[in-house]
């Protein structure tokens, strides 16, 4: 047996245990799951000193390894961040229970009743990077939705996450939830093995760089919730209110340029370019945004860099914005559908017909009119939580709340009903009568 | 350029045209799509002679090729079958419009309104075998749901399907739907290329043998709607009503053994085995069902074949049933969750607690109590149509109606709203108020 086989077989054992614990967790009452979430919050409070001490050790080791500054900031967990995370756990406890919801309730025939009921997915695999408090949030969402969870943290955060998961398991041990429902993996080899466990893991949520997410998507048969790129567009129509357009362009580009819902390309209708471009350029450049323009844009803004074809497909995640002039709405829509990432795209216009056309024809999870793409977020949508943003075509799409961690099953109850009675010569007829929920 | 590259590039051109037509189709009003469906029905009626003549030619060629009898029966299209298929088209026209449904309608803040609205997926790829009328049904469902469609038919049915698609395109040419929205592929090479077009095709629905569906699932990055295996179980509890159990076992095994919702394994509680097994064996064997039993089953039914481990995972699609004695409900659930295919599993019991436990803990799209697994079907569920049955864990799961051909997008309308106003020192608060639908 090779070392890799040993890893895989021990990981399968872990996953089987998590699956078994998840099966029991799935049938617990709302109150039992909420009690487990409160126990997690209390256990994290009790373990505060251990967790912060482990984090200091992680941070010292990371500095010795020459960690990059942004990564260091995400790794660092102080008393304040930990308290916020624990408050977040209690907030999850207050959310509406996502499981057991009746979506269909229908009489098929007298005494034959069909129900579609939401239920947990099973076991979630979450792969995240440096932020140790990510483990806290996602575990509480998993328990709330009745799912087991296998966490894999970045190597810098191993000590912190081990302290966190130890506390969580200790908290769970006092509750109806078996602590096997939460497991932590710490090595890169385990990540690769985790992606192979399609018999035991029902959903992978990768949190990390675009290239990492793409790697996960391309290397597993398990469904993946998340997105690689966020190439969002702002289209400024000829009928745009220029003040709104500038205000929204500034927000969507500069408020948090590293966010996936920040814009990367601005499309400008030719008829408004002469007036709009100098003003928006002044506002953006005043906030240190580098503009890269198409040939026609550069005629209005001769000082900026010329954009190349790569710019139209790039998520800069930085204070850079590509700008292109288009001759009409259709050209804008075609550009977005060809170069976008189906995340979130906005039109600025006072023309309602154009807004309607844009929102119908742009193929993206979010299509916005006269507001910033930065609203694309589960909390801002009022979901109470966000487990990821999906840019795939099939649901769940866009910002995904707890809804993304559940599935459903059809339950049918009869009294000896058989299909043969509903076929053949004198078939019984179905009533198909919807019942109260 | 190799021959394969030529095929791929021409297929991309076809897919791009279908996609463009689909984009226009997506924004048509309900009435326009329904008018197109009626035009298809009329065009098929007008082309009846051509279609039937093409089918006779297909059938003659198939006989000359030594086609198997069941396949020949599926290939054959008479006046009666064609009329039923055309009636089916008109039935689809009467279904509730699956697109434009508002699923979320929420005020995020004053003047900032979020809507989640169902919309078409884009382009569907449907790969089916011999039955030419399958093309008719699926095209009408695609047009109803606003999707373009690329059909690939089995080689035996090429002539029939060409005649059908020609009529459909002629019908569409009189309507608001561009006839490019429907395309037909006819070669096996095109199937392989189609599976690569994840930029142009949004959903693949394979209709064929289990091994073919598995091949499709393993060879495309496009989402696949369907299932390979249907290993359904019937568990007869100690508290079963024996008459119901026999009646349901007979229906679930013999009514249509080739259906995916037929049972393949029957689990019997040890306490009821001595009474139940001889009676159910008599009923099933009287209908030519071959039983294959575990060791303990064979003690009660010494004349039957012994089951091997392969039997517990096999979809016979035939008059064969594996039978196993279990000591308790938990053992039955573990067996089903380990060996089943997450399709549909039933418990026969008069004990409500056991039924509830079974329905909660069995991980399948359908969990039934005291009724036949054969009810697992979109029409029987009252969906008006069935595009496939999914055994995956994530939605859509189980029998899938028109709902499986649509996705949704979030539309947000504001009046210059930016995210910066809702963060920082004195943030504005979201109202998150649900509005009427």
Boltz contact constraints between the chains, C-beta under 6 A:
constraints:
  - contact:
      token1: [A, 27]
      token2: [B, 360]
      max_distance: 6.0
  - contact:
      token1: [A, 106]
      token2: [B, 382]
      max_distance: 6.0
  - contact:
      token1: [A, 121]
      token2: [B, 393]
      max_distance: 6.0
  - contact:
      token1: [A, 202]
      token2: [B, 393]
      max_distance: 6.0
  - contact:
      token1: [A, 223]
      token2: [B, 394]
      max_distance: 6.0
  - contact:
      token1: [A, 244]
      token2: [B, 416]
      max_distance: 6.0
  - contact:
      token1: [A, 247]
      token2: [B, 416]
      max_distance: 6.0
  - contact:
      token1: [A, 247]
      token2: [B, 418]
      max_distance: 6.0
  - contact:
      token1: [A, 248]
      token2: [B, 418]
      max_distance: 6.0
  - contact:
      token1: [A, 251]
      token2: [B, 418]
      max_distance: 6.0
  - contact:
      token1: [A, 251]
      token2: [B, 419]
      max_distance: 6.0
  - contact:
      token1: [A, 251]
      token2: [B, 420]
      max_distance: 6.0
  - contact:
      token1: [A, 255]
      token2: [B, 419]
      max_distance: 6.0
  - contact:
      token1: [A, 255]
      token2: [B, 420]
      max_distance: 6.0
  - contact:
      token1: [A, 359]
      token2: [B, 411]
      max_distance: 6.0
  - contact:
      token1: [A, 360]
      token2: [B, 27]
      max_distance: 6.0
  - contact:
      token1: [A, 366]
      token2: [B, 410]
      max_distance: 6.0
  - contact:
      token1: [A, 367]
      token2: [B, 409]
      max_distance: 6.0
  - contact:
      token1: [A, 367]
      token2: [B, 411]
      max_distance: 6.0
  - contact:
      token1: [A, 368]
      token2: [B, 412]
      max_distance: 6.0
  - contact:
      token1: [A, 369]
      token2: [B, 413]
      max_distance: 6.0
  - contact:
      token1: [A, 370]
      token2: [B, 414]
      max_distance: 6.0
  - contact:
      token1: [A, 370]
      token2: [B, 415]
      max_distance: 6.0
  - contact:
      token1: [A, 370]
      token2: [B, 416]
      max_distance: 6.0
  - contact:
      token1: [A, 371]
      token2: [B, 412]
      max_distance: 6.0
  - contact:
      token1: [A, 371]
      token2: [B, 414]
      max_distance: 6.0
  - contact:
      token1: [A, 371]
      token2: [B, 417]
      max_distance: 6.0
  - contact:
      token1: [A, 372]
      token2: [B, 418]
      max_distance: 6.0
  - contact:
      token1: [A, 372]
      token2: [B, 419]
      max_distance: 6.0
  - contact:
      token1: [A, 374]
      token2: [B, 419]
      max_distance: 6.0
  - contact:
      token1: [A, 375]
      token2: [B, 419]
      max_distance: 6.0
  - contact:
      token1: [A, 382]
      token2: [B, 106]
      max_distance: 6.0
  - contact:
      token1: [A, 382]
      token2: [B, 432]
      max_distance: 6.0
  - contact:
      token1: [A, 393]
      token2: [B, 121]
      max_distance: 6.0
  - contact:
      token1: [A, 393]
      token2: [B, 202]
      max_distance: 6.0
  - contact:
      token1: [A, 393]
      token2: [B, 407]
      max_distance: 6.0
  - contact:
      token1: [A, 394]
      token2: [B, 223]
      max_distance: 6.0
  - contact:
      token1: [A, 394]
      token2: [B, 407]
      max_distance: 6.0
  - contact:
      token1: [A, 395]
      token2: [B, 407]
      max_distance: 6.0
  - contact:
      token1: [A, 397]
      token2: [B, 407]
      max_distance: 6.0
  - contact:
      token1: [A, 398]
      token2: [B, 410]
      max_distance: 6.0
  - contact:
      token1: [A, 407]
      token2: [B, 393]
      max_distance: 6.0
  - contact:
      token1: [A, 407]
      token2: [B, 394]
      max_distance: 6.0
  - contact:
      token1: [A, 407]
      token2: [B, 395]
      max_distance: 6.0
  - contact:
      token1: [A, 407]
      token2: [B, 397]
      max_distance: 6.0
  - contact:
      token1: [A, 409]
      token2: [B, 367]
      max_distance: 6.0
  - contact:
      token1: [A, 410]
      token2: [B, 366]
      max_distance: 6.0
  - contact:
      token1: [A, 410]
      token2: [B, 398]
      max_distance: 6.0
  - contact:
      token1: [A, 411]
      token2: [B, 359]
      max_distance: 6.0
  - contact:
      token1: [A, 411]
      token2: [B, 367]
      max_distance: 6.0
  - contact:
      token1: [A, 412]
      token2: [B, 368]
      max_distance: 6.0
  - contact:
      token1: [A, 412]
      token2: [B, 371]
      max_distance: 6.0
  - contact:
      token1: [A, 412]
      token2: [B, 375]
      max_distance: 6.0
  - contact:
      token1: [A, 413]
      token2: [B, 369]
      max_distance: 6.0
  - contact:
      token1: [A, 414]
      token2: [B, 370]
      max_distance: 6.0
  - contact:
      token1: [A, 414]
      token2: [B, 371]
      max_distance: 6.0
  - contact:
      token1: [A, 415]
      token2: [B, 370]
      max_distance: 6.0
  - contact:
      token1: [A, 416]
      token2: [B, 244]
      max_distance: 6.0
  - contact:
      token1: [A, 416]
      token2: [B, 247]
      max_distance: 6.0
  - contact:
      token1: [A, 416]
      token2: [B, 370]
      max_distance: 6.0
  - contact:
      token1: [A, 417]
      token2: [B, 371]
      max_distance: 6.0
  - contact:
      token1: [A, 418]
      token2: [B, 247]
      max_distance: 6.0
  - contact:
      token1: [A, 418]
      token2: [B, 248]
      max_distance: 6.0
  - contact:
      token1: [A, 418]
      token2: [B, 251]
      max_distance: 6.0
  - contact:
      token1: [A, 418]
      token2: [B, 372]
      max_distance: 6.0
  - contact:
      token1: [A, 419]
      token2: [B, 251]
      max_distance: 6.0
  - contact:
      token1: [A, 419]
      token2: [B, 255]
      max_distance: 6.0
  - contact:
      token1: [A, 419]
      token2: [B, 372]
      max_distance: 6.0
  - contact:
      token1: [A, 419]
      token2: [B, 374]
      max_distance: 6.0
  - contact:
      token1: [A, 419]
      token2: [B, 375]
      max_distance: 6.0
  - contact:
      token1: [A, 420]
      token2: [B, 251]
      max_distance: 6.0
  - contact:
      token1: [A, 420]
      token2: [B, 255]
      max_distance: 6.0
  - contact:
      token1: [A, 432]
      token2: [B, 382]
      max_distance: 6.0
